[in-house]
Amino acid sequence: MTNEKRYLRSQISFSVRIVKLCQFLDDKPGVARTLAQQLLRSGTSIGANVEEAQAAQSKADFISKLMIALKESRETQYWLRLLIASEIVPQEKISQLQSEAEELTKILGAIIISTKNPI
């Protein structure tokens, strides 16, 4: 399996865990539901944009899709930090998701840079 296919598979896995967290939050009253909707949009959009980038019509289109995924990844990190800071979800419950979102951000940034400036 190529690194690219492993990366795409990890995107699905990450998105599934985001969906499950959002299902958990949706059962809570109040603001947790609103935050779940925001997290669901950004967290699942990362993989969708990476998938879309695979069918890019040009190098510029590829970079554009990955830039959107990068922004969504950063937004996802924000929502995860907010869930912890507002004491809606304990950090230990989502620390793995946080780490993975940070890693996705680094990977996406590296792919964008290497695509813009090939060696």
PyRosetta script that sets phi, psi and omega in degrees:
from pyrosetta import init, pose_from_sequence

init()
pose = pose_from_sequence("MTNEKRYLRSQISFSVRIVKLCQFLDDKPGVARTLAQQLLRSGTSIGANVEEAQAAQSKADFISKLMIALKESRETQYWLRLLIASEIVPQEKISQLQSEAEELTKILGAIIISTKNPI")
pose.set_psi(1, 131.8)
pose.set_omega(1, -178.8)
pose.set_phi(2, -74.2)
pose.set_psi(2, 161.6)
pose.set_omega(2, 176.8)
pose.set_phi(3, -59.5)
pose.set_psi(3, -37.1)
pose.set_omega(3, 179.8)
pose.set_phi(4, -62.1)
pose.set_psi(4, -44.9)
pose.set_omega(4, -179.7)
pose.set_phi(5, -67.5)
pose.set_psi(5, -38.1)
pose.set_omega(5, 176.2)
pose.set_phi(6, -61.8)
pose.set_psi(6, -42.0)
pose.set_omega(6, -179.7)
pose.set_phi(7, -63.5)
pose.set_psi(7, -44.3)
pose.set_omega(7, 179.0)
pose.set_phi(8, -64.0)
pose.set_psi(8, -39.3)
pose.set_omega(8, 178.0)
pose.set_phi(9, -64.3)
pose.set_psi(9, -39.6)
pose.set_omega(9, 179.2)
pose.set_phi(10, -66.5)
pose.set_psi(10, -29.6)
pose.set_omega(10, 176.8)
pose.set_phi(11, -62.7)
pose.set_psi(11, -42.9)
pose.set_omega(11, 178.9)
pose.set_phi(12, -63.4)
pose.set_psi(12, -45.9)
pose.set_omega(12, 180.0)
pose.set_phi(13, -59.8)
pose.set_psi(13, -44.8)
pose.set_omega(13, 178.0)
pose.set_phi(14, -61.5)
pose.set_psi(14, -46.5)
pose.set_omega(14, -179.5)
pose.set_phi(15, -61.6)
pose.set_psi(15, -39.5)
pose.set_omega(15, 178.6)
pose.set_phi(16, -62.5)
pose.set_psi(16, -42.5)
pose.set_omega(16, 179.0)
pose.set_phi(17, -66.7)
pose.set_psi(17, -34.9)
pose.set_omega(17, 175.0)
pose.set_phi(18, -63.9)
pose.set_psi(18, -45.3)
pose.set_omega(18, 179.2)
pose.set_phi(19, -58.6)
pose.set_psi(19, -45.2)
pose.set_omega(19, -178.8)
pose.set_phi(20, -65.1)
pose.set_psi(20, -39.9)
pose.set_omega(20, 175.9)
pose.set_phi(21, -62.3)
pose.set_psi(21, -42.5)
pose.set_omega(21, -179.6)
pose.set_phi(22, -67.1)
pose.set_psi(22, -34.2)
pose.set_omega(22, 175.2)
pose.set_phi(23, -63.1)
pose.set_psi(23, -42.3)
pose.set_omega(23, 176.9)
pose.set_phi(24, -61.0)
pose.set_psi(24, -45.9)
pose.set_omega(24, -178.7)
pose.set_phi(25, -67.7)
pose.set_psi(25, -32.5)
pose.set_omega(25, -178.7)
pose.set_phi(26, -65.7)
pose.set_psi(26, -23.4)
pose.set_omega(26, 178.4)
pose.set_phi(27, -80.2)
pose.set_psi(27, -11.4)
pose.set_omega(27, 179.9)
pose.set_phi(28, -88.2)
pose.set_psi(28, 149.5)
pose.set_omega(28, 178.8)
pose.set_phi(29, -78.8)
pose.set_psi(29, 161.9)
pose.set_omega(29, 171.0)
pose.set_phi(30, 76.9)
pose.set_psi(30, -142.3)
pose.set_omega(30, -170.5)
pose.set_phi(31, -65.8)
pose.set_psi(31, -22.2)
pose.set_omega(31, -179.9)
pose.set_phi(32, -56.9)
pose.set_psi(32, -36.4)
pose.set_omega(32, 179.0)
pose.set_phi(33, -65.3)
pose.set_psi(33, -43.0)
pose.set_omega(33, 179.5)
pose.set_phi(34, -63.5)
pose.set_psi(34, -44.4)
pose.set_omega(34, 178.5)
pose.set_phi(35, -65.0)
pose.set_psi(35, -36.2)
pose.set_omega(35, 178.2)
pose.set_phi(36, -61.2)
pose.set_psi(36, -40.0)
pose.set_omega(36, 179.4)
pose.set_phi(37, -64.2)
pose.set_psi(37, -42.4)
pose.set_omega(37, 178.9)
pose.set_phi(38, -64.1)
pose.set_psi(38, -46.6)
pose.set_omega(38, -179.3)
pose.set_phi(39, -63.7)
pose.set_psi(39, -40.6)
pose.set_omega(39, 179.4)
pose.set_phi(40, -60.9)
pose.set_psi(40, -44.2)
pose.set_omega(40, -179.7)
pose.set_phi(41, -63.0)
pose.set_psi(41, -51.3)
pose.set_omega(41, -176.2)
pose.set_phi(42, -72.2)
pose.set_psi(42, -41.8)
pose.set_omega(42, -175.3)
pose.set_phi(43, -66.7)
pose.set_psi(43, -33.8)
pose.set_omega(43, 179.3)
pose.set_phi(44, -89.0)
pose.set_psi(44, -18.8)
pose.set_omega(44, 179.4)
pose.set_phi(45, -70.0)
pose.set_psi(45, -26.4)
pose.set_omega(45, -179.4)
pose.set_phi(46, -57.8)
pose.set_psi(46, -57.3)
pose.set_omega(46, -178.7)
pose.set_phi(47, -62.7)
pose.set_psi(47, -37.5)
pose.set_omega(47, -179.7)
pose.set_phi(48, -63.1)
pose.set_psi(48, -40.5)
pose.set_omega(48, 179.7)
pose.set_phi(49, -73.6)
pose.set_psi(49, -34.8)
pose.set_omega(49, 174.7)
pose.set_phi(50, -63.8)
pose.set_psi(50, -42.7)
pose.set_omega(50, 178.1)
pose.set_phi(51, -61.5)
pose.set_psi(51, -44.3)
pose.set_omega(51, 179.3)
pose.set_phi(52, -63.1)
pose.set_psi(52, -36.3)
pose.set_omega(52, 179.5)
pose.set_phi(53, -61.0)
pose.set_psi(53, -28.4)
pose.set_omega(53, -179.9)
pose.set_phi(54, -64.6)
pose.set_psi(54, -20.6)
pose.set_omega(54, 179.2)
pose.set_phi(55, -111.4)
pose.set_psi(55, 24.4)
pose.set_omega(55, -178.2)
pose.set_phi(56, -59.3)
pose.set_psi(56, 146.4)
pose.set_omega(56, -178.5)
pose.set_phi(57, -86.7)
pose.set_psi(57, -13.4)
pose.set_omega(57, -179.6)
pose.set_phi(58, -159.4)
pose.set_psi(58, 170.7)
pose.set_omega(58, 176.7)
pose.set_phi(59, -61.2)
pose.set_psi(59, -41.4)
pose.set_omega(59, 179.5)
pose.set_phi(60, -63.0)
pose.set_psi(60, -40.5)
pose.set_omega(60, 178.6)
pose.set_phi(61, -65.3)
pose.set_psi(61, -42.3)
pose.set_omega(61, 177.2)
pose.set_phi(62, -58.1)
pose.set_psi(62, -49.3)
pose.set_omega(62, -180.0)
pose.set_phi(63, -62.8)
pose.set_psi(63, -41.3)
pose.set_omega(63, 179.8)
pose.set_phi(64, -59.9)
pose.set_psi(64, -45.5)
pose.set_omega(64, 179.6)
pose.set_phi(65, -64.4)
pose.set_psi(65, -41.0)
pose.set_omega(65, 179.2)
pose.set_phi(66, -69.5)
pose.set_psi(66, -31.8)
pose.set_omega(66, 176.0)
pose.set_phi(67, -64.8)
pose.set_psi(67, -39.3)
pose.set_omega(67, 176.5)
pose.set_phi(68, -63.8)
pose.set_psi(68, -44.9)
pose.set_omega(68, 178.3)
pose.set_phi(69, -60.0)
pose.set_psi(69, -40.4)
pose.set_omega(69, 178.5)
pose.set_phi(70, -61.7)
pose.set_psi(70, -45.9)
pose.set_omega(70, 178.3)
pose.set_phi(71, -62.0)
pose.set_psi(71, -41.7)
pose.set_omega(71, 179.3)
pose.set_phi(72, -66.0)
pose.set_psi(72, -35.4)
pose.set_omega(72, 177.8)
pose.set_phi(73, -64.9)
pose.set_psi(73, -43.1)
pose.set_omega(73, 177.7)
pose.set_phi(74, -65.1)
pose.set_psi(74, -39.4)
pose.set_omega(74, 178.1)
pose.set_phi(75, -64.8)
pose.set_psi(75, -40.1)
pose.set_omega(75, 177.8)
pose.set_phi(76, -60.2)
pose.set_psi(76, -42.1)
pose.set_omega(76, 176.9)
pose.set_phi(77, -59.6)
pose.set_psi(77, -40.7)
pose.set_omega(77, 178.5)
pose.set_phi(78, -59.9)
pose.set_psi(78, -49.4)
pose.set_omega(78, -178.0)
pose.set_phi(79, -63.5)
pose.set_psi(79, -38.2)
pose.set_omega(79, 177.9)
pose.set_phi(80, -64.5)
pose.set_psi(80, -42.9)
pose.set_omega(80, 177.5)
pose.set_phi(81, -63.8)
pose.set_psi(81, -38.2)
pose.set_omega(81, -179.8)
pose.set_phi(82, -66.8)
pose.set_psi(82, -39.6)
pose.set_omega(82, 176.8)
pose.set_phi(83, -59.2)
pose.set_psi(83, -38.0)
pose.set_omega(83, 178.5)
pose.set_phi(84, -73.5)
pose.set_psi(84, -49.5)
pose.set_omega(84, -176.8)
pose.set_phi(85, -61.0)
pose.set_psi(85, -33.7)
pose.set_omega(85, -179.4)
pose.set_phi(86, -88.7)
pose.set_psi(86, 4.4)
pose.set_omega(86, 176.2)
pose.set_phi(87, 60.9)
pose.set_psi(87, 33.7)
pose.set_omega(87, 175.6)
pose.set_phi(88, -85.3)
pose.set_psi(88, -37.1)
pose.set_omega(88, 178.3)
pose.set_phi(89, -132.3)
pose.set_psi(89, 131.5)
pose.set_omega(89, 177.1)
pose.set_phi(90, -65.7)
pose.set_psi(90, 144.2)
pose.set_omega(90, -177.0)
pose.set_phi(91, -55.7)
pose.set_psi(91, -40.5)
pose.set_omega(91, -177.7)
pose.set_phi(92, -62.2)
pose.set_psi(92, -22.6)
pose.set_omega(92, 179.6)
pose.set_phi(93, -75.4)
pose.set_psi(93, -28.0)
pose.set_omega(93, -175.7)
pose.set_phi(94, -125.6)
pose.set_psi(94, 13.1)
pose.set_omega(94, -178.5)
pose.set_phi(95, -62.6)
pose.set_psi(95, -34.9)
pose.set_omega(95, 178.3)
pose.set_phi(96, -67.0)
pose.set_psi(96, -41.3)
pose.set_omega(96, 176.4)
pose.set_phi(97, -62.0)
pose.set_psi(97, -41.4)
pose.set_omega(97, 178.0)
pose.set_phi(98, -59.7)
pose.set_psi(98, -47.7)
pose.set_omega(98, -179.7)
pose.set_phi(99, -61.1)
pose.set_psi(99, -42.1)
pose.set_omega(99, -179.8)
pose.set_phi(100, -67.4)
pose.set_psi(100, -38.6)
pose.set_omega(100, 177.1)
pose.set_phi(101, -63.5)
pose.set_psi(101, -40.0)
pose.set_omega(101, 176.9)
pose.set_phi(102, -63.6)
pose.set_psi(102, -42.4)
pose.set_omega(102, 179.7)
pose.set_phi(103, -65.2)
pose.set_psi(103, -41.8)
pose.set_omega(103, 177.5)
pose.set_phi(104, -60.4)
pose.set_psi(104, -40.7)
pose.set_omega(104, 178.9)
pose.set_phi(105, -61.6)
pose.set_psi(105, -44.4)
pose.set_omega(105, 178.8)
pose.set_phi(106, -64.3)
pose.set_psi(106, -43.6)
pose.set_omega(106, -179.3)
pose.set_phi(107, -63.7)
pose.set_psi(107, -47.1)
pose.set_omega(107, 180.0)
pose.set_phi(108, -61.1)
pose.set_psi(108, -43.4)
pose.set_omega(108, 178.0)
pose.set_phi(109, -59.9)
pose.set_psi(109, -43.0)
pose.set_omega(109, 179.9)
pose.set_phi(110, -65.5)
pose.set_psi(110, -41.2)
pose.set_omega(110, 178.8)
pose.set_phi(111, -63.1)
pose.set_psi(111, -43.4)
pose.set_omega(111, 179.9)
pose.set_phi(112, -61.8)
pose.set_psi(112, -47.1)
pose.set_omega(112, -179.5)
pose.set_phi(113, -62.6)
pose.set_psi(113, -45.6)
pose.set_omega(113, -178.7)
pose.set_phi(114, -68.1)
pose.set_psi(114, -28.4)
pose.set_omega(114, 177.5)
pose.set_phi(115, -74.4)
pose.set_psi(115, -39.4)
pose.set_omega(115, 178.8)
pose.set_phi(116, -69.7)
pose.set_psi(116, -37.4)
pose.set_omega(116, -175.2)
pose.set_phi(117, -127.3)
pose.set_psi(117, 72.9)
pose.set_omega(117, -179.2)
pose.set_phi(118, -63.4)
pose.set_psi(118, 149.1)
pose.set_omega(118, -178.4)
pose.set_phi(119, -71.7)
pose.dump_pdb("model.pdb")
